[in-house]
Structure formats: structure tokens, C-alpha cells
């Protein structure tokens, strides 16, 4: 089974790099249609190679060593425990030096100390001092005699020759007459960087002779030479410790020393033999030998270095790279396993460095995440279009795009997981015939390729697929107000990237028009030409500046009087049919002429509205404008110019701002300040739709807020709509804004709006859009638009 898996992985790697084994031939068409899965696999393999190489390099040059030591200290902190009590430290501390009255104890003092210790029944005496220099003949003779009496029980310290930080440390051995009568053990240990521990070698060699480490002597270690780390989990504060002078004067009882091993070491303040414990602070160097001895008692130390961890990491990376799943579970399991297994190894005599393996896993995880983020779509089992061969043509495939109308509305209360399940169910339906391989997901559109069909078959297939998807959505997700819209591109000579865009545009148009599918073919081209014709008509209107306008009165609900009017486009080019204002605005936006259209409409309205101001100086003229146009300083300059040219009071102009995209605060803030400084009013139009929400109130410090007509018109039948209208009025009033209700069509709604405290309203109940002379007539009569 393992062999089969490795063979499968090898085949995938060969395919990913465009190579195959044996006599398998790859046609040009197959290369042209290389799947997104192969593209992603190739990139994942590259990430895996880089990650494993970086991990190997870091281990080789020991880059992660500080992190390794830091994690080892963390584990020691978790595993902290008291030290065993079978090794005792005799501390040559400040109290001992003061009592002795000399710089250091004499050989006579040391001889007496050994007599006291042996009399108390100690098993072994180890000196963390070399006794290298001769003393007085009498003291040296006494010391030698004492060593003779306790031959085999006493060990003296030594320092081998070695180099440290560009310094050559000379060999230090006990005096020759002492070496013949006692064992000799190495006092040397190596501190880790940043004081994160130390290492001890169980045996050193110098001048052709070999000497065990003090830790090895205290532990009776007789194994192979090892370089090991003393277990920092052993708390040195719990080591049994007695003052040199107390033992010397017999103040330490025999029962406290009997059967134990002792090490005599420096512990006075001025001593340079100090070990910086990363958890517990400064301790005499002799304590490290004791901790090392307790570590060796667990068994022969084994240092696996960084190789096993990197091997485990590399295997996990290779497995993850070869899998189709986007989950990084394999990497997480490997990383967690490495972090956990060190706790187990710490309890044995085995040491393993894991940071190189973790580094490789981290680099691979980051790389795989970037690939997933770029080539996959959230919780959806689909790629993004960037995973496809976008720069190649494929004459054998039709390009499909599926858009779900109102997806944002039906998924408003869904979690990301639920949205992913919904889209994944659609993908399953799309793939059901078995002829669809990779499926891409962009925003709210699914994109896939399917074998090319003739025109008649393609129409039947598209219609059946759309109906099937609609039925599935209605049945599985209980959504009856959402219909799938298909866009299909059959421009086979174009690169895939362009065809995807065209298919997505066709799907958007199908959703907007409420049709099941649109095939991007000659018929669709004709419809596009119609839109282009609308753009040309718009350009002519802008050039001749003859686009007609009308005015829908705005009525004060308290008094029933007209207080202003909204400017609306009502245009019959060359006296022909009335142009749909929405089509005209869409054409202006598509042709990037919306600002010019705004200025033309405003110019005609300003000229006519001066007559209304003459009748009522408080009359407010409202002109629609895209909120994004606020970032266009040229447009605002042109508006200011028009106000000056027609001597129109700026305070009588209100800009009604509508937008469906988020605004950038830093781009519109200066323009808003300029408008407010001139006295021009701002109104948030169609509040509650698109992006016109509470966030807009903060970004656009308007004086007026208009409630979208869909809520107003449903007040009679929908409690939710009434609640939205009531809440909007309360919020706006709390912020000092005037509230205008749009789309008012009956007296019952008017009464309810007045009861809610709405300020103004407009709609067919009062008047449809009328010409300025008609509006002036209503204003001149000074009559109420309705009987309050």
C-alpha cells in the first residue's frame, strides 16, 4: 500500500512538472486543457521543496538553537520537580571563609573535612577544585595521607585544554602527588547562548589522558562518551546543601550525610564558578554537576539532533503537498506531535531538536495557505479563476458562469460554513454529469468548463441546467426568491481569461434581466450593440445639452405644503419616445459619463428652479448624484461654477447621494467639508438599500435622510417594513436630520408616517414628476398638496 502511494505521488510530481514516465504521450490538446489541480499541485510541490531545504539549512548552521533552548526551558518549567537527595553539596560559602579567616581553606582544613565526611558515612567525595598548586609541605603531606586513607573514594577536579572565544584555556590538573592518590574528574561545562542551559561531556581527553566528568563520577556512569544537557526541570534550590564550616566543625549530623555522595564547591559571592539557571537564577557551578549526575542516572544520553524532526516534518509536508484537500491538518498534527513528543523524551535520556522541523512545517504551512488563499475560495470546494490557464485558448470547451440572484440576501444570516455548504451543493449538481473537472468560484459566481456543444444542444443544456439548479435551491435550501442565472461564452478563439470575464458578464446580465441564461453569441452581441446605441444617444444629449428634466414635489407632512422638489430625468430625444432614466444612468455609468450627465441635469434645474425660489425663498431643489462622485474635485468645482453663473443660492441646493459601493473616507472628507462650508445640503438617498446604511450616516454628515420606497410602499402589509421606517425616523431625528419618505401612494401611509413623526414625503399620492411651470402653478396658489 505504501509503495502504491509513493508511486502515485511520483506520478503526480511528474505530471506537475510536465513529465510522464513510460510511453504515455501527451497531446497538445491535453496540455492546452491542463487542469487547475495540476497547476496548484506544481506550486505546492515547489513550496514543499523550499520548506524542506530551508529547514535543512537552518539545522545545519544551527539558526534555531536559541529558540530550541528557549522551548527546552519552557518544558523544564512545566516538568519542574525537586531534586533527589542522594547527592549533597558542601558549599564553601561566605560564612565559611569568614570563619576560617583566610582566603580559601588550607589543605589541612580540607583533610579535616574529609575525615568528618568519612566518619559520617559518606559514600563518595568529589572536589570541584583542582588542588593544582603546592601548599606548605606539612599541609600537602597531610592532604596526601588523607587521600591515601580514602583511596577510591575521593575525586579531584581538573580542566582540560580547550579554546573559548578566541582564548586558549590551559590545562589544569591536580598536583602530581595528589593525582596518584585520588581520581581526577573534569569540572568543565559549556553554557548555552542567552543563558538557556548548559551542556556537559561525560568524558574529556587532554595530553593523551581521559578523564570523566564530575557528573559522570557522581552518577557512576560507565557508558559511551556523550555530550548531554542536564535536566533543567530538576530544581537546584531543593538540593541538600551544607556549609563547609558547619561540616568542618561537626555541626552537621551523621544521619544527614550517611550513604550519600558529596561534592565540595565554591559558593561565595566573589566566586566566578557560577551557573545561571534560566528558571531559578544564579547557583554555584557545582550544582550543575549534581543536576547532570541525576540526569545521567536515567540512562545513557542519546542526542538525535535535528534529523528525525526534519524527517517527520518533510514527510508531513510531502503528504500535504500531494493531497487535494485545502486543510493543513497533516502539518498541524506533525507540528503538535513534535511539540508533544519532546515532553516524553525529556523524561528519558533522549534529546531531540525540533525547531528545524517546525520551521520547515511553518514555511510550508504559510506557502500552502498563500496558495489556498489565491487559488481557492474560502469554505467552497472550488478554485479561483487564477488557478486556471488564463492566457491560453481552448476551442474544445464552453465556458460557463453561474450567478445566484440575491445570494447576499438569502445568505445574510448564514455562517461562512453554511454559505460554503450551499455553494458546494451547487458544485455537486454542476459536476454530476461527470464531464466537469475544476470549478472556480469568484465572489458570487461559479465558473467551469464543459465539452463544446452545438448551438441547439447548448441552449437545451443551459435551460435544463438552470431549471435543475433552481429546483435544487428551492428544495434543498427552501429559497423561492433566488434564481440561478447562467452566462456561457462560446468565443473559442479568445484566451480563457477573457472568456471567463465575458461569461461572468453574461451571467450578471442574465440575473439583472431575470432570465435563466445568456449565451455570449451573436444575439447577445446585438443586445450589447443596443446598449452602445444608448451610450451614443447619451453622448448626443450631453453634447447638445438638451436632456429634459421634471420635478417631483416634496411635501411637508405637518403643513401639507410643498417645500421642495427632486429633479428627475424625463427626456424624449428629438421628440420621440421617452427614454428610460435608469437605462440612461446605466449607460452613463458604463461609458464613464455619469458626472457629465449630473452637470447637464443640474444646469437645467438650477436655471428653472430660480423661479420657484422667487415664489418661496425656502424652496429646496434636490439633484441626484453618485456618492462616489464626491471624490471628484473637478465635478465639485463645476457645481460651484454653475451656482455662481446662475446666481443660485447654495443653501437652496441639496445633493441626494446614492451608492452601492463602499466609500473611502479619506477621499471624500475634504469635498464634504467644502460643500458644508458653502451651505449645500446633503441627503442620503434610498436609505436601507445597497451600501446606504448606518455606516453612510457616519461617513456622510448629511442634513437629510430619504427612506427607500420599498419600505414605505410595504408599510401597509409588512410589520418589518413599518419597523424599519419607524427605527430610521428615530435614528435620523436623534442625529438632527430631516426624514423624507419616498414612494408614498395612499392616504393611510401618509397618516402612519405623520404619526411616526416623519418630516417630509414625496410620491404619486401628492404628484408625479411634473414640469416647472406646473410646479410653479402649485406653488403660486400657495395651497396644501393634501389636506392634513
LUMTORVEX-465747 format. One line per 5 residues: for each residue z, x negated, y of C-alpha. Coordinates in steps of 0.2 Angstrom, whole numbers. Layout:
N
Z:X:Y  ...
END
This chain:
788
0:0:0  4:-14:12  -12:-23:8  -22:-7:11  -13:-5:28
-16:-23:33  -35:-21:28  -36:-5:38  -28:-14:53  -40:-29:51
-55:-16:51  -48:-8:67  -47:-25:75  -64:-30:71  -71:-13:77
-61:-15:93  -69:-32:97  -86:-25:91  -87:-34:75  -88:-27:57
-87:-35:40  -99:-35:26  -117:-27:28  -112:-12:39  -124:-10:53
-120:-3:70  -134:7:78  -137:7:97  -133:25:97  -116:21:89
-112:8:102  -118:19:116  -106:33:110  -91:21:107  -75:32:107
-61:31:119  -50:27:105  -59:11:101  -58:6:119  -39:9:120
-36:0:104  -46:-15:110  -35:-15:126  -19:-13:116  -23:-27:104
-26:-38:119  -9:-33:126  -1:-37:109  -9:-55:109  -2:-58:126
15:-52:122  17:-62:106  10:-78:115  22:-76:129  37:-73:118
32:-89:108  30:-99:123  47:-93:130  56:-98:114  48:-115:113
53:-120:130  70:-110:130  67:-100:145  78:-85:139  93:-97:135
104:-91:150  100:-73:145  104:-77:127  121:-84:131  125:-70:143
122:-57:129  132:-68:117  146:-67:129  144:-48:130  145:-46:112
160:-58:111  169:-46:124  166:-31:113  172:-41:97  187:-49:106
202:-52:94  217:-63:93  216:-80:85  223:-84:68  240:-93:69
237:-107:56  232:-120:69  244:-125:83  241:-133:99  253:-146:106
250:-146:124  253:-162:135  256:-151:150  263:-155:167  281:-151:161
279:-164:148  273:-178:160  287:-174:172  300:-175:158  293:-191:151
292:-199:169  276:-209:165  258:-206:167  255:-202:149  266:-203:134
268:-220:126  264:-225:108  282:-224:105  283:-206:111  268:-202:100
276:-209:85  291:-199:88  281:-184:90  273:-186:73  289:-189:65
295:-172:72  280:-163:66  280:-170:49  299:-166:47  295:-149:52
282:-147:38  265:-148:47  250:-150:36  239:-160:47  240:-169:64
224:-171:75  224:-180:91  212:-175:105  214:-193:111  206:-209:105
221:-221:107  207:-234:111  216:-246:122  230:-258:116  248:-255:122
263:-266:120  264:-275:104  280:-266:99  273:-249:103  257:-252:94
266:-259:79  277:-244:79  262:-232:80  253:-241:66  268:-240:55
269:-221:58  251:-219:54  254:-229:38  268:-217:33  257:-202:36
241:-209:30  228:-195:26  237:-183:37  233:-190:55  216:-190:64
212:-199:80  199:-194:92  183:-203:96  167:-201:107  150:-207:101
137:-215:112  126:-202:120  116:-198:136  121:-184:148  112:-180:164
104:-197:166  120:-206:161  123:-216:146  140:-212:139  148:-227:130
155:-226:113  174:-224:112  184:-227:96  202:-229:92  209:-247:92
204:-256:76  222:-257:69  223:-238:71  206:-234:63  211:-242:47
226:-231:45  220:-214:51  205:-203:51  193:-203:65  185:-186:72
173:-183:86  180:-175:102  163:-171:109  156:-153:113  141:-148:123
144:-134:137  130:-121:139  122:-118:155  131:-107:168  147:-110:158
142:-97:145  149:-105:130  148:-122:121  140:-130:105  149:-142:93
140:-153:80  150:-154:64  146:-172:62  141:-186:73  134:-204:70
137:-219:80  135:-238:77  130:-234:59  145:-224:55  148:-205:53
162:-195:60  167:-177:58  170:-166:72  189:-161:76  184:-143:72
177:-148:55  193:-158:51  204:-143:56  194:-131:45  192:-143:30
173:-141:32  163:-151:20  146:-143:22  130:-149:29  128:-155:47
127:-140:58  126:-138:77  135:-122:80  143:-111:93  162:-107:92
165:-89:91  170:-84:109  177:-67:103  192:-77:97  205:-75:112
211:-93:116  226:-85:125  233:-80:108  233:-97:101  251:-103:96
254:-117:109  270:-128:111  274:-140:125  273:-159:120  290:-162:127
298:-147:118  292:-153:101  297:-171:105  315:-166:109  316:-155:94
316:-138:104  303:-130:93  310:-124:76  303:-130:59  298:-112:55
286:-111:69  276:-127:63  279:-127:44  262:-127:34  251:-127:49
239:-139:57  242:-145:74  231:-153:87  238:-163:102  228:-162:118
229:-163:136  234:-148:146  240:-154:163  231:-149:179  223:-166:183
215:-167:166  196:-167:165  196:-161:147  194:-143:152  184:-129:144
178:-115:155  179:-99:144  166:-86:150  178:-72:147  196:-79:150
194:-94:162  200:-112:161  208:-119:145  211:-136:138  197:-144:129
207:-144:113  207:-125:112  188:-125:109  191:-137:94  203:-124:87
191:-109:90  177:-120:82  188:-123:67  191:-104:65  173:-101:66
169:-114:53  181:-106:41  170:-91:39  157:-102:31  143:-114:33
135:-111:50  116:-106:50  106:-106:66  90:-95:64  84:-100:81
72:-88:89  59:-87:75  65:-72:65  67:-61:81  50:-65:87
43:-62:70  51:-45:69  45:-41:87  27:-47:83  27:-35:68
33:-21:78  20:-25:92  6:-26:79  11:-9:71  12:-1:88
-4:-8:94  -13:-1:79  -6:17:80  -15:31:89  2:38:95
7:35:113  26:34:108  34:17:109  47:22:96  42:7:85
46:-5:99  62:4:104  68:3:86  64:-15:84  72:-19:100
88:-9:96  88:-17:79  88:-34:86  102:-30:98  112:-22:84
110:-35:71  117:-49:81  134:-40:81  133:-41:62  128:-59:62
141:-63:74  154:-58:60  146:-71:48  142:-89:51  124:-84:56
117:-86:73  100:-80:79  92:-80:97  84:-63:101  78:-64:119
61:-71:115  58:-57:103  64:-44:116  53:-52:129  38:-50:118
43:-32:115  46:-29:133  29:-36:139  21:-26:125  30:-10:130
26:-12:148  7:-16:144  6:-1:132  15:10:145  2:5:158
-12:9:145  -4:25:141  -2:30:159  -20:25:163  -29:32:148
-18:46:143  -12:62:151  7:65:151  13:75:136  -5:80:132
-14:74:116  -29:69:127  -35:54:136  -40:52:154  -59:51:158
-56:32:162  -54:29:144  -72:34:141  -88:23:143  -92:30:160
-106:18:165  -117:22:150  -129:37:147  -128:47:131  -143:58:128
-136:65:112  -121:73:119  -117:88:131  -103:85:142  -90:100:143
-76:103:156  -64:117:153  -53:123:168  -39:136:166  -39:148:181
-21:150:189  -14:136:177  -2:131:191  4:149:192  6:153:174
15:136:171  26:137:186  42:139:175  36:128:161  43:111:157
31:96:155  34:98:136  29:116:137  14:113:148  9:99:135
10:111:121  -1:123:130  -14:111:133  -13:103:116  -16:121:108
-32:122:119  -37:105:112  -34:110:94  -46:125:97  -59:114:106
-58:102:91  -58:115:77  -77:114:73  -74:96:69  -88:89:80
-77:84:95  -69:67:94  -60:61:110  -54:74:123  -50:69:140
-38:78:152  -39:77:171  -27:87:182  -30:104:175  -47:101:167
-51:96:149  -67:86:146  -75:82:130  -92:78:122  -101:88:109
-118:86:100  -133:91:111  -140:109:109  -155:118:114  -153:130:129
-151:146:120  -139:139:107  -129:131:121  -127:147:130  -121:156:115
-109:142:110  -102:141:128  -100:160:129  -91:161:112  -80:146:115
-74:154:132  -71:170:123  -61:162:109  -51:152:121  -47:167:132
-41:177:116  -31:162:111  -22:161:128  -19:179:129  -12:180:111
-3:163:109  4:162:127  4:180:132  -6:177:148  -18:190:153
-21:184:171  -28:167:166  -46:165:160  -54:149:154  -69:143:164
-82:131:156  -93:118:165  -107:110:155  -118:96:161  -135:93:152
-142:79:164  -144:67:150  -152:53:160  -136:51:171  -121:40:166
-107:48:158  -95:46:173  -107:56:184  -110:69:171  -91:72:169
-89:74:188  -104:87:188  -96:96:173  -79:97:182  -88:103:197
-97:117:187  -80:122:179  -72:123:196  -86:134:202  -85:145:187
-67:148:190  -69:152:208  -83:164:204  -74:172:189  -87:168:176
-84:161:159  -96:146:160  -109:137:171  -122:126:164  -127:112:176
-145:115:174  -160:122:185  -152:138:188  -136:130:194  -147:119:205
-154:134:213  -136:141:217  -132:124:224  -148:125:235  -141:141:241
-125:133:247  -136:119:255  -145:133:264  -129:140:271  -125:122:277
-141:121:286  -138:138:293  -121:132:299  -129:117:307  -141:128:317
-127:139:323  -117:124:328  -132:116:337  -136:132:346  -118:136:349
-121:155:345  -109:158:331  -101:175:335  -83:180:336  -72:195:335
-54:199:338  -41:207:328  -26:213:339  -8:208:336  4:221:339
22:220:344  31:231:332  46:236:343  35:242:358  19:246:349
9:236:362  -5:223:360  2:206:363  -12:195:357  -27:193:345
-33:182:331  -51:175:333  -62:179:318  -80:174:314  -92:188:315
-110:181:315  -127:189:312  -139:174:314  -155:179:323  -149:197:322
-150:198:303  -136:201:290  -118:197:293  -113:180:287  -98:180:275
-85:170:286  -77:162:270  -94:156:264  -97:149:281  -80:140:282
-83:133:264  -100:127:269  -92:118:285  -79:110:274  -91:104:261
-103:97:275  -88:90:284  -92:100:299  -76:111:300  -70:103:316
-86:107:325  -85:125:319  -67:126:326  -73:120:343  -88:131:344
-77:146:339  -63:141:351  -75:138:366  -82:156:365  -65:163:363
-57:154:377  -71:160:389  -69:178:384  -50:178:382  -48:174:401
-52:192:404  -38:198:393  -26:186:402  -31:193:419  -25:210:412
-9:204:404  -4:186:408  7:186:392  -8:188:381  -9:176:367
-26:170:359  -25:164:341  -38:152:334  -38:146:316  -38:128:312
-36:117:297  -19:109:297  -27:93:291  -37:93:307  -21:88:316
-23:70:311  -40:70:320  -36:64:338  -54:67:343  -53:85:339
-37:87:349  -44:78:364  -59:90:363  -47:105:363  -38:99:378
-55:96:387  -60:114:383  -44:121:391  -47:111:406  -65:116:408
-62:135:407  -45:133:416  -37:142:401  -18:141:401  -12:130:387
4:141:384  -8:156:380  -16:147:366  -9:147:348  -17:137:334
-15:146:317  -14:132:304  -19:135:286  -19:122:272  -19:120:254
-16:101:253  0:91:257  1:84:274  5:66:279  19:67:291
16:50:300  -2:55:304  1:72:312  18:69:321  10:61:336
-3:75:338  11:89:336  21:81:350  6:81:361  2:99:358
20:104:361  20:94:377  5:104:383  13:120:379  1:125:365
9:136:352  8:133:333  8:146:319  9:143:301  -4:155:293
-4:163:276  14:158:273  19:158:255  1:153:248  -6:136:244
5:122:252  11:134:266  29:134:261  46:129:267  40:111:267
27:116:280  41:123:291  49:106:292  33:96:294  25:109:307
38:113:320  29:130:324  34:144:335  26:157:324  25:161:306
12:173:298  16:181:281  1:181:270  -7:199:267  -5:198:248
14:200:250  13:213:264  0:224:255  10:224:239  27:229:248
25:247:243  23:243:224  32:227:221  50:224:224  47:205:223
34:206:237  47:215:248  60:202:244  48:188:249  44:197:265
62:200:269  68:182:265  53:175:275  58:185:290  77:180:289
72:161:287  60:162:301  72:171:313  86:159:308  74:145:314
70:154:330  52:158:325  42:174:328  36:183:312  19:191:311
14:201:296  -5:201:291  -14:215:282  -4:230:287  -14:245:282
-2:260:282  12:268:292  25:266:278  23:247:278  25:247:297
41:256:296  48:245:282  43:229:292  51:236:308  67:239:298
67:222:291  66:215:309  48:209:309  41:205:326  23:207:326
9:214:314  -10:215:313  -21:224:301  -33:239:299  -19:251:302
-20:245:320  -38:239:322  -51:230:313  -59:215:321  -67:221:337
-77:214:352  -69:208:368  -75:222:378  -67:234:365  -51:224:366
-51:224:385  -53:243:385  -37:245:374  -28:233:385  -33:241:401
-27:258:395  -10:250:393  -7:261:378  3:258:362  -8:253:347
3:265:337  17:277:341  33:268:336
END
